[in-house]
Amino acid sequence: MGESLVRFFSLAVVQGAAPPAAPDKTLVQYIASGGEIGYIIIGLSFTAVVFIIAALVRLRRSRLAPEEEVSALDRMLRAGSVEQAITYCSAPEHDSFITRVMGAALLRCSRSPFGLLELRSALEESGQQEVSRLHRSTDAIGLIASVAPMLGLLGTVVGMVGAFDTLSLSEGVAKPSQLAGNISVALITTVLGLIVAIPCTAVYSYLRNRVDALVGDIGDLIEELAAHVEQGATPGAPAPAKRGTPAPQPSAPGARA
């Protein structure tokens, strides 16, 4: 009987001395633990979402090369209406990837003394400019993917500096409650930075590959349109001699008139 009472009181003392279970934190409370740097990282995450949605809407074949514009250019260039095609491509309502590439190349050829002989080089140059423009539209996502973990590292350093300051100002051994705030900043900001950086890096790589795939498909369409132009007459080139009319031969040196 006496031993059972001793065991009962021992268990009661141990249970009474055990600390209460820590309450579960909400997501907002975890984010708030990151301090000002954590809020900056969260702001970058919303900015990244906006850029990703805009890029997904922009990087579609129906936006870069609409079917109606491809059909219109095909019809004009088959008929040899190069000037009409230039006017069509320069219209603001027809602004797209394929009209910018074709319009810039045809305009350059129309102003060149070589005419359409340099169409291929003009298409290559204007195409490279437009591809670079598409790549630049995704650079903001890549920048956020690079900056977010750096901000997380900054928060980690700030938190550790605060923890060491607390240790230096405390008399004797610092209590865990005195270090909890600084350690939360150090850990939460690192987690937030990685949560933002990992999906942004994946989406950035996907969008880059999507640009290359779409440009390859549209390049085939541009090749077909360029073939129609090359089959027509070259603007500014001399007219071919009529059949049956001998071409003039240069006179030999010293020959009499």
C-alpha positions as a LaTeX table, in Angstrom:
\begin{tabular}{lrrr}
\hline
Residue & $x$ (\AA) & $y$ (\AA) & $z$ (\AA) \\
\hline
Met1 & 0.00 & 0.00 & 0.00 \\
Gly2 & 2.76 & 2.43 & 0.93 \\
Glu3 & 4.74 & 1.68 & $-2.21$ \\
Ser4 & 1.70 & 2.31 & $-4.43$ \\
Leu5 & 1.10 & 5.69 & $-2.83$ \\
Val6 & 4.72 & 6.65 & $-3.37$ \\
Arg7 & 4.48 & 5.71 & $-7.06$ \\
Phe8 & 1.24 & 7.68 & $-7.44$ \\
Phe9 & 2.70 & 10.84 & $-5.95$ \\
Ser10 & 5.88 & 10.44 & $-8.00$ \\
Leu11 & 3.88 & 10.25 & $-11.24$ \\
Ala12 & 1.83 & 13.25 & $-10.20$ \\
Val13 & 4.95 & 15.30 & $-9.52$ \\
Val14 & 6.51 & 14.29 & $-12.85$ \\
Gln15 & 3.34 & 15.11 & $-14.80$ \\
Gly16 & 2.97 & 18.40 & $-13.01$ \\
Ala17 & 6.56 & 19.36 & $-13.79$ \\
Ala18 & 6.22 & 18.49 & $-17.51$ \\
Pro19 & 5.89 & 21.61 & $-19.70$ \\
Pro20 & 2.60 & 22.14 & $-21.52$ \\
Ala21 & 2.47 & 21.29 & $-25.19$ \\
Ala22 & 3.31 & 24.20 & $-27.44$ \\
Pro23 & 0.30 & 25.54 & $-29.35$ \\
Asp24 & 0.32 & 25.05 & $-33.11$ \\
Lys25 & 1.22 & 28.15 & $-35.12$ \\
Thr26 & $-0.74$ & 29.30 & $-38.12$ \\
Leu27 & 0.86 & 30.11 & $-41.48$ \\
Val28 & 0.47 & 33.84 & $-40.85$ \\
Gln29 & 2.25 & 33.50 & $-37.52$ \\
Tyr30 & 5.13 & 31.65 & $-39.15$ \\
Ile31 & 5.43 & 34.36 & $-41.79$ \\
Ala32 & 5.29 & 37.06 & $-39.11$ \\
Ser33 & 8.18 & 35.30 & $-37.36$ \\
Gly34 & 10.36 & 36.16 & $-40.35$ \\
Gly35 & 10.17 & 39.87 & $-39.66$ \\
Glu36 & 10.52 & 42.56 & $-42.31$ \\
Ile37 & 12.73 & 40.43 & $-44.55$ \\
Gly38 & 10.09 & 37.70 & $-44.54$ \\
Tyr39 & 7.45 & 40.18 & $-45.69$ \\
Ile40 & 9.73 & 41.31 & $-48.51$ \\
Ile41 & 10.14 & 37.70 & $-49.67$ \\
Ile42 & 6.36 & 37.20 & $-49.58$ \\
Gly43 & 5.95 & 40.37 & $-51.66$ \\
Leu44 & 8.40 & 38.96 & $-54.21$ \\
Ser45 & 6.37 & 35.76 & $-54.39$ \\
Phe46 & 3.22 & 37.67 & $-55.39$ \\
Thr47 & 5.23 & 39.63 & $-57.96$ \\
Ala48 & 6.58 & 36.38 & $-59.39$ \\
Val49 & 3.06 & 34.99 & $-59.74$ \\
Val50 & 2.03 & 38.05 & $-61.76$ \\
Phe51 & 5.04 & 37.73 & $-64.08$ \\
Ile52 & 4.46 & 33.99 & $-64.53$ \\
Ile53 & 0.81 & 34.46 & $-65.49$ \\
Ala54 & 1.71 & 37.25 & $-67.93$ \\
Ala55 & 4.42 & 35.07 & $-69.52$ \\
Leu56 & 2.11 & 32.08 & $-69.89$ \\
Val57 & $-0.49$ & 34.27 & $-71.59$ \\
Arg58 & 2.09 & 35.86 & $-73.88$ \\
Leu59 & 3.97 & 32.72 & $-74.86$ \\
Arg60 & 1.30 & 31.06 & $-76.94$ \\
Arg61 & 1.39 & 30.30 & $-80.64$ \\
Ser62 & $-1.99$ & 32.00 & $-81.09$ \\
Arg63 & $-0.42$ & 35.20 & $-79.75$ \\
Leu64 & 2.95 & 34.98 & $-81.48$ \\
Ala65 & 1.65 & 33.81 & $-84.87$ \\
Pro66 & $-2.14$ & 34.17 & $-85.21$ \\
Glu67 & $-3.64$ & 32.03 & $-87.95$ \\
Glu68 & $-5.39$ & 34.94 & $-89.65$ \\
Glu69 & $-2.15$ & 36.92 & $-89.91$ \\
Val70 & $-0.23$ & 33.95 & $-91.29$ \\
Ser71 & $-2.97$ & 33.37 & $-93.89$ \\
Ala72 & $-3.01$ & 37.04 & $-94.87$ \\
Leu73 & 0.77 & 37.19 & $-95.31$ \\
Asp74 & 0.75 & 33.94 & $-97.25$ \\
Arg75 & $-1.88$ & 35.30 & $-99.64$ \\
Met76 & $-0.06$ & 38.62 & $-100.16$ \\
Leu77 & 3.38 & 37.11 & $-100.67$ \\
Arg78 & 2.09 & 34.45 & $-103.06$ \\
Ala79 & 0.67 & 37.28 & $-105.16$ \\
Gly80 & 3.97 & 39.19 & $-104.96$ \\
Ser81 & 2.43 & 42.13 & $-103.04$ \\
Val82 & 5.50 & 42.90 & $-100.92$ \\
Glu83 & 4.56 & 46.54 & $-100.28$ \\
Gln84 & 1.09 & 45.50 & $-99.16$ \\
Ala85 & 2.64 & 42.93 & $-96.81$ \\
Ile86 & 4.91 & 45.61 & $-95.31$ \\
Thr87 & 1.92 & 47.88 & $-94.71$ \\
Tyr88 & $-0.01$ & 45.00 & $-93.17$ \\
Cys89 & 2.85 & 44.09 & $-90.80$ \\
Ser90 & 3.37 & 47.69 & $-89.68$ \\
Ala91 & $-0.29$ & 48.15 & $-88.64$ \\
Pro92 & $-0.63$ & 48.27 & $-84.81$ \\
Glu93 & $-3.65$ & 45.96 & $-84.82$ \\
His94 & $-1.54$ & 43.23 & $-86.47$ \\
Asp95 & 1.35 & 43.43 & $-84.02$ \\
Ser96 & 2.75 & 39.95 & $-83.27$ \\
Phe97 & 6.02 & 38.04 & $-83.38$ \\
Ile98 & 5.66 & 36.90 & $-86.98$ \\
Thr99 & 4.57 & 40.30 & $-88.33$ \\
Arg100 & 7.45 & 42.06 & $-86.56$ \\
Val101 & 9.98 & 39.62 & $-88.02$ \\
Met102 & 8.55 & 39.62 & $-91.55$ \\
Gly103 & 7.80 & 43.34 & $-91.56$ \\
Ala104 & 11.30 & 44.35 & $-90.44$ \\
Ala105 & 12.95 & 42.00 & $-92.95$ \\
Leu106 & 10.80 & 43.07 & $-95.91$ \\
Leu107 & 11.21 & 46.74 & $-95.05$ \\
Arg108 & 14.97 & 46.37 & $-94.92$ \\
Cys109 & 14.99 & 44.60 & $-98.29$ \\
Ser110 & 12.80 & 47.27 & $-99.88$ \\
Arg111 & 15.28 & 49.96 & $-98.85$ \\
Ser112 & 18.39 & 47.99 & $-99.82$ \\
Pro113 & 20.00 & 48.19 & $-103.27$ \\
Phe114 & 20.27 & 44.38 & $-103.20$ \\
Gly115 & 16.51 & 44.00 & $-102.87$ \\
Leu116 & 15.22 & 40.61 & $-101.76$ \\
Leu117 & 18.62 & 39.01 & $-102.28$ \\
Glu118 & 19.39 & 39.69 & $-98.61$ \\
Leu119 & 16.01 & 38.47 & $-97.35$ \\
Arg120 & 17.52 & 35.51 & $-95.51$ \\
Ser121 & 20.03 & 37.60 & $-93.60$ \\
Ala122 & 17.36 & 40.21 & $-92.83$ \\
Leu123 & 15.03 & 37.52 & $-91.48$ \\
Glu124 & 17.80 & 36.05 & $-89.35$ \\
Glu125 & 18.71 & 39.41 & $-87.85$ \\
Ser126 & 15.14 & 40.48 & $-87.11$ \\
Gly127 & 14.34 & 37.01 & $-85.76$ \\
Gln128 & 17.25 & 37.14 & $-83.32$ \\
Gln129 & 16.06 & 40.51 & $-82.05$ \\
Glu130 & 12.54 & 39.22 & $-81.42$ \\
Val131 & 13.80 & 36.04 & $-79.74$ \\
Ser132 & 15.94 & 38.16 & $-77.42$ \\
Arg133 & 12.87 & 40.23 & $-76.68$ \\
Leu134 & 10.93 & 37.10 & $-75.66$ \\
His135 & 13.78 & 35.93 & $-73.46$ \\
Arg136 & 13.96 & 39.31 & $-71.73$ \\
Ser137 & 10.28 & 39.02 & $-70.84$ \\
Thr138 & 11.17 & 36.06 & $-68.57$ \\
Asp139 & 14.25 & 37.64 & $-66.98$ \\
Ala140 & 12.22 & 39.08 & $-64.08$ \\
Ile141 & 11.24 & 35.55 & $-62.97$ \\
Gly142 & 14.87 & 34.43 & $-63.07$ \\
Leu143 & 15.89 & 37.52 & $-61.10$ \\
Ile144 & 13.37 & 36.74 & $-58.36$ \\
Ala145 & 14.58 & 33.11 & $-58.28$ \\
Ser146 & 18.11 & 34.42 & $-57.65$ \\
Val147 & 17.24 & 37.17 & $-55.16$ \\
Ala148 & 14.82 & 35.21 & $-52.93$ \\
Pro149 & 17.40 & 32.79 & $-51.44$ \\
Met150 & 19.83 & 35.67 & $-50.98$ \\
Leu151 & 17.21 & 37.51 & $-48.96$ \\
Gly152 & 16.67 & 34.33 & $-46.95$ \\
Leu153 & 20.39 & 34.18 & $-46.25$ \\
Leu154 & 20.32 & 37.83 & $-45.23$ \\
Gly155 & 17.52 & 37.07 & $-42.77$ \\
Thr156 & 19.56 & 34.17 & $-41.39$ \\
Val157 & 22.56 & 36.42 & $-40.80$ \\
Val158 & 20.41 & 39.13 & $-39.21$ \\
Gly159 & 18.80 & 36.58 & $-36.90$ \\
Met160 & 22.12 & 35.10 & $-35.83$ \\
Val161 & 23.57 & 38.55 & $-35.18$ \\
Gly162 & 20.56 & 39.32 & $-32.99$ \\
Ala163 & 21.00 & 36.03 & $-31.14$ \\
Phe164 & 24.65 & 36.77 & $-30.38$ \\
Asp165 & 23.76 & 40.28 & $-29.25$ \\
Thr166 & 21.24 & 38.77 & $-26.84$ \\
Leu167 & 23.91 & 36.41 & $-25.50$ \\
Ser168 & 26.37 & 39.26 & $-24.99$ \\
Leu169 & 23.81 & 41.42 & $-23.15$ \\
Ser170 & 22.41 & 38.66 & $-20.95$ \\
Glu171 & 23.86 & 38.05 & $-17.52$ \\
Gly172 & 25.04 & 34.49 & $-17.32$ \\
Val173 & 23.33 & 31.92 & $-19.52$ \\
Ala174 & 20.60 & 33.28 & $-21.81$ \\
Lys175 & 17.18 & 31.71 & $-21.58$ \\
Pro176 & 15.77 & 29.99 & $-24.69$ \\
Ser177 & 12.85 & 32.43 & $-24.71$ \\
Gln178 & 15.31 & 35.30 & $-25.14$ \\
Leu179 & 16.82 & 33.71 & $-28.24$ \\
Ala180 & 13.61 & 32.37 & $-29.76$ \\
Gly181 & 12.72 & 35.54 & $-31.70$ \\
Asn182 & 16.11 & 35.89 & $-33.37$ \\
Ile183 & 16.33 & 32.20 & $-34.19$ \\
Ser184 & 12.84 & 32.35 & $-35.74$ \\
Val185 & 13.97 & 35.15 & $-38.04$ \\
Ala186 & 17.06 & 33.14 & $-39.00$ \\
Leu187 & 15.15 & 29.97 & $-39.87$ \\
Ile188 & 11.86 & 31.30 & $-41.24$ \\
Thr189 & 13.49 & 33.68 & $-43.74$ \\
Thr190 & 15.64 & 30.84 & $-45.08$ \\
Val191 & 12.57 & 28.65 & $-45.53$ \\
Leu192 & 10.60 & 31.44 & $-47.21$ \\
Gly193 & 13.46 & 32.23 & $-49.58$ \\
Leu194 & 13.72 & 28.61 & $-50.69$ \\
Ile195 & 9.94 & 28.25 & $-51.04$ \\
Val196 & 9.95 & 31.19 & $-53.48$ \\
Ala197 & 13.19 & 30.35 & $-55.30$ \\
Ile198 & 12.58 & 26.67 & $-56.09$ \\
Pro199 & 9.32 & 27.03 & $-58.10$ \\
Cys200 & 10.54 & 30.25 & $-59.74$ \\
Thr201 & 13.67 & 28.47 & $-60.97$ \\
Ala202 & 11.60 & 25.59 & $-62.37$ \\
Val203 & 9.13 & 27.92 & $-64.10$ \\
Tyr204 & 11.96 & 30.06 & $-65.50$ \\
Ser205 & 13.57 & 27.01 & $-67.13$ \\
Tyr206 & 10.19 & 25.87 & $-68.48$ \\
Leu207 & 9.46 & 29.27 & $-70.04$ \\
Arg208 & 12.90 & 29.40 & $-71.67$ \\
Asn209 & 12.35 & 26.00 & $-73.25$ \\
Arg210 & 8.85 & 27.04 & $-74.30$ \\
Val211 & 10.25 & 30.11 & $-76.07$ \\
Asp212 & 12.75 & 27.96 & $-77.99$ \\
Ala213 & 10.05 & 25.46 & $-78.99$ \\
Leu214 & 7.62 & 28.14 & $-80.18$ \\
Val215 & 10.34 & 29.99 & $-82.09$ \\
Gly216 & 11.27 & 26.75 & $-83.85$ \\
Asp217 & 7.66 & 26.17 & $-84.95$ \\
Ile218 & 7.18 & 29.77 & $-86.10$ \\
Gly219 & 10.54 & 29.61 & $-87.90$ \\
Asp220 & 9.10 & 26.93 & $-90.17$ \\
Leu221 & 6.20 & 29.24 & $-91.06$ \\
Ile222 & 8.60 & 32.09 & $-91.80$ \\
Glu223 & 10.62 & 29.80 & $-94.07$ \\
Glu224 & 7.49 & 29.03 & $-96.08$ \\
Leu225 & 6.62 & 32.71 & $-96.38$ \\
Ala226 & 10.18 & 33.56 & $-97.41$ \\
Ala227 & 10.02 & 30.90 & $-100.12$ \\
His228 & 6.97 & 32.64 & $-101.64$ \\
Val229 & 8.87 & 35.94 & $-101.73$ \\
Glu230 & 11.95 & 34.42 & $-103.31$ \\
Gln231 & 9.86 & 32.87 & $-106.06$ \\
Gly232 & 8.60 & 36.32 & $-107.08$ \\
Ala233 & 10.42 & 39.18 & $-108.74$ \\
Thr234 & 13.09 & 41.00 & $-106.74$ \\
Pro235 & 12.16 & 44.67 & $-106.20$ \\
Gly236 & 14.68 & 46.99 & $-107.85$ \\
Ala237 & 16.32 & 44.26 & $-109.95$ \\
Pro238 & 16.72 & 44.90 & $-113.70$ \\
Ala239 & 14.02 & 43.42 & $-115.87$ \\
Pro240 & 15.05 & 40.24 & $-117.70$ \\
Ala241 & 15.67 & 40.46 & $-121.45$ \\
Lys242 & 12.86 & 39.35 & $-123.73$ \\
Arg243 & 13.10 & 35.99 & $-125.40$ \\
Gly244 & 14.57 & 36.13 & $-128.89$ \\
Thr245 & 16.42 & 39.37 & $-128.22$ \\
Pro246 & 20.17 & 38.82 & $-127.93$ \\
Ala247 & 21.80 & 40.42 & $-124.96$ \\
Pro248 & 24.19 & 43.29 & $-125.85$ \\
Gln249 & 27.80 & 42.16 & $-125.99$ \\
Pro250 & 30.59 & 44.44 & $-124.78$ \\
Ser251 & 32.75 & 45.74 & $-127.59$ \\
Ala252 & 36.31 & 44.54 & $-127.79$ \\
Pro253 & 39.03 & 47.02 & $-126.92$ \\
Gly254 & 40.08 & 48.97 & $-129.96$ \\
Ala255 & 37.09 & 47.88 & $-132.06$ \\
Arg256 & 35.69 & 50.44 & $-134.42$ \\
Ala257 & 32.21 & 51.87 & $-133.86$ \\
\hline
\end{tabular}
